[in-house]
Amino acid sequence: MNPVDTQAGAATDMVITGLGVVAATGMSAEEHWTALLAGKSGIGRISRFDPSSYPVTLGGEVRDFTAREQVPRRLIPQTDHWTHLALYGAERALADARIDPAALPEFEMAVVTSSSSGGTEFGQHEMERLYGQGPAWVGAYQSIAWFYAATTGQISIRHGMRGPCGVISAEQAGGLDAIGQARRLLRGESRLVVTGGTDASLCPYGLVAQLSTGLLSRVAEPERAYLPFDQRASGYVPGEGGAVLIAERAADARRKGRGYGRVLGYASGFELPGRPTTLPRTLRKALDDARLAPSGIDVVFADAVGDPRRDRVEADALAEVFGPGQVPVTAPKVLSGRLYGGGAPLDIATALLSLRDGVIPHTPGVTRPVGGIDLVRDTPRDAELRTALVVARGYGGFNAAVVLGRTDT
Amino acid sequence: MSRRAVITGIGVVAPGGVGRENFWNVLVSGRSMTRRISLFDPEGFRSRIAAEVDFDPLAAGLGYQEIRRMDRAAQFAVVCASEAAADSGLDLGSLDPGDLGVSIGSAVGCTMSLEEEYRVLSDGGRRWLVDHTYGVPHLYEQMVPSTLVVEVARRVGAEGPVSLTSTGCTSGLDAVGHGAQLVVEGSAEVVFAGATDAPLSPITSACFDAIKATSPDNDDPEHASRPFDARRRGFVLGEGAAVMVIEEYAAARARGARVYGEIAGFAGRSNAFHMTGLKADGREMAEAIRVSLGKARMNPEDIDYINAHGSGTKQNDRHETAAFKASLKQRAYEVPVSSIKSMVGHSLGAIGSIEVAACALVLDRQVVPPTANLYHADPECDLDYVPRQAREHAVDAVLSVGSGFGGFQSAMVIRKPEGAPR
C-alpha cells in the first residue's frame, strides 16, 4: 500500500475551516466562545428525565436544541438524539466553512466521526418495547439508529459525500484520533473531511452506565461539581453534544482565504495497568510530528477529568514535558461537562478560537490548584498565541494529543 | 523503499470451531454452520436461526475474572489475539510496547451485555431502575465499544496507537485497513488488527426482523444462508472474530516469519443514498475496488479470487455482482467468486476480518472456499460463485469486499508479497 506520509508538507497540511459547535455552552462557535470568556456555565439539573432517584443530578445538556427546528423532520424518528446533535453541527460547520458539497467531487469528501456510546437513549426505548410488549414491537429504525456508525452514515447521505467513511471509538480520546484519521485522508485521497463528533447519553440507562466508573461528581452545586486540578476535585459532570469540524487541505483553504488554524501534529498511545503512563511520550510524539520544541507551545487544553489521581498523572506529564509551570494550562470544559466522543472536538474548536483571538479562556471554579502546572483561572488571560496543544485521555487507557497552529504560523 | 504491511499471524473464532484450522476445515467442507438459535429462546421471532460459535471460554484459556468482566465479543477478540500472536512467532516481550498498535472493529460492541444488564436494571423490562447499583460494576465498559480494543491491547501489551473502528458491517475490513496503514506510515511496527461481534441477542434479532433483512427459513437452517441463489431470503446472523498480526515486510522477512500475504490496497467509499438500501449499479463499491487496485498498483487481471460480501439478500448480491463487472470488466467473469457467509453466517462487523483471515489462508493453501447452498443461481448473478465445493486454484492475489448499513463500501487487495509489482 502506498504510504501517504511522504506527502507531508504545506500543500497537504490540514486546516480546520468550519466549526459546528453544539454544547451546553452554546449552539454555535461564537455563542460557545462568548460563554467561555464570561465563565457562563451550561451545567444544570438534568431535565431530559427526572434525575431525583440517581446520585448524580447534574449534566451539561444542550438546552436550546429542539430537534423539530434543527433536524429534517423525516430524520427525527430515524435517529437518536446524539445523531440529531451531529446533523445540526455538520450543517453549521459546512455553512461556517462556506462549503457547498454539491460543488465538490463526491468521492473526495469523507466523513470521520468519533462516537463513544452510540444511540443509548434510542436503544433503551426499543428494549423497553421488546421486553414490555414483544419482539414485533421493536421499530424498524433500531437497526440504523443505535449502532455507532449512524451519525457518520447520516451525514454522508445528507450531504452527498461518497468518500471514505469512518467511525472511531476511543472514549474521550476518540475525537483526536478522528482528527488524525482525517489528516491521513487529506494527505491521500480526500480533499474535505467532515470530522469531530458528538455523544449524548444523558438518558437513564446512559447515566447508570456512566455512574459505574465512579468518576462522576456527586456534588450537587453546579459551580462546585467539576473542579479539575483543584484539591477539592470530586469527579466530572457528564454532558452531551460536541463539535463537528470541517477539515481541508491547506492549499484549498488558503486559496479561499479561510481557516481557523492548522493541525500541525498528532499522536496517540495507550496506557497499560501497572505500567508507567505513556502520556509524556504521546505529548512528545505530537510535538515531534509538529516539529516543535516544548517551548513552541503557547497553551495546553488539558483533558482534566477531575479525578484527583488522574489529574495528578496529567499534571505530572505536562510538567515533565514542558517543565513545571512553563506553559499555561486550561480546561474550560468544566462549563460544558465531559462529552466523550464529542469532547476533544469541542476542545479543538475552543483552542482554535483561542488562537484566533489571542486569549486563553479560564477554568472557572478552581481556587486551590494542584502544584506543577500554570492553570489559567479566575479570568481569561490575554496572550500572544501561535500554537496550542489539545490533550485527551479515554477511559480504559487511551491517550492522544493534537498540536494546532494559527494559519499564519 | 516504502514500507509494506504483511500478515504474519492469524487467529479466528468462528461458527464451526475455535481456532484457525477448525475455521479452515469449515470453509473447505462447504457445510453451513447455521442452526436454530440456542443462545436465547428465539420463539416469537421471525428469524430464529443463526451461525453460533460453540465457545467455551475456560477451554479457550480465559480466567474466571476475565469471563466475568468481558462481553462475549471481547472474549472472542482476546482469544483470537493470542492465537494470532502464537501463529506469528513474534516474541512480543522483545518489542518496544510503544511500537505495538491495536486496531479492532465491531459493529455493535458489547450488545449482549448491554441487553442483559438492561434486563437486570429494569426487572426484566417491567420497571426501570429498581436500584442503579443493581448493574454490574463495569457496566460503563459494556456501553463503550472501545472496551473491546482495550481488552486486546492489555492482552498483547500494546502502548502504541490503539483504537476501535465501528463502521457497521464494514468494520472488519476497515479496521484491518487501518491497521495496515499504521504499519505503512510507521506509526507502529506491529499491529494486531481484526474485528469481533457477538450480536446474537433478542434486540439484534428483533431489529433485523423489523426490516425483514434476516432469513425466515427456520425449518431448514442449514440451507438458509444461500448467497447468489435465486431462492435466498435474506442473511443469517452469525458471530465470531478474527485478529491478524500485521507487520512490516522487511522486518518480517528478517526474522524469518511466515508471510501469509501483503495488504496491498484498501479503500472505502459510501453511496450517500440510503442507510440500508443499495442501488443496483454497485457504483460506489466499484469505485472502492478501483481505488484499492490503484493503491496496490495492480490491474484487474492480477486478481485471482474474489471474496464476496455475499450476504444473501437480493439487493446485495445484485449490487456487488454489478460492482465486480464495472470495476474488473472481463476479469470478473474469469475468476472464482465466493461467499463464506453461506457457511459462517453474517457476523456484522466481525465478518470483514474473518474474511480477511479466509483470504490469507486461501493465499497460503491455494484452495478457494465455495459458496454453500448455491443450487439455483439468480439469473442476474452470472459469475462463477464456486457452488458448494471447494476448489484448488492458483491464487496470487485476492480481492475482498464489504458492504454495510450507512451505505459504506470497502475493498481490500491482499497478495503474495514476492514479485509483486512496485
Interface residues (C-beta under 8 A of the other chain):
Chain A: M1 N2 P3 V4 D5 T6 S53 Y54 P55 Q78 E106 F107 V111 S115 S116 S117 G118 T120 G123 Q124 E126 M127 E128 L130 Y131 G132 G134 P135 A136 V138 G139 A140 Q142 S143 I144 W146 F147 Y148 A149 A150 T152 G153 Q154 S156 I157 H159 G160 M161 R162 G163 P164 C165 G166 V167 I168 S169 A170 E171 G174 D177 Q181 R184 E189 S201 P204 Y205 G206 V208 A209 Q210 L211 S212 T213 S268 G269 F270 E271 L272 P273 R275 T278 R281 Y340 G394 Y395 G396 G397 F398
Chain B: S2 R3 R4 A5 G44 F45 R46 P97 G98 V102 A107 V108 G109 L114 E115 Y118 R119 L121 S122 G124 G125 R126 W128 L129 H132 G135 V136 P137 H138 L139 Y140 E141 Q142 M143 V144 P145 S146 T147 V149 V150 A153 R154 G157 A158 E159 G160 P161 V162 S163 L164 T165 S166 T167 G168 S171 D174 H178 A180 Q181 V184 E185 G186 P202 I203 S205 A206 C207 F208 D209 A210 I211 A213 I263 A264 G265 F266 A267 G268 R269 S270 N271 A272 F273 H274 M275 T276 E284 E287 V291 K295 A296 R297 G404 F405 G406 G407 F408
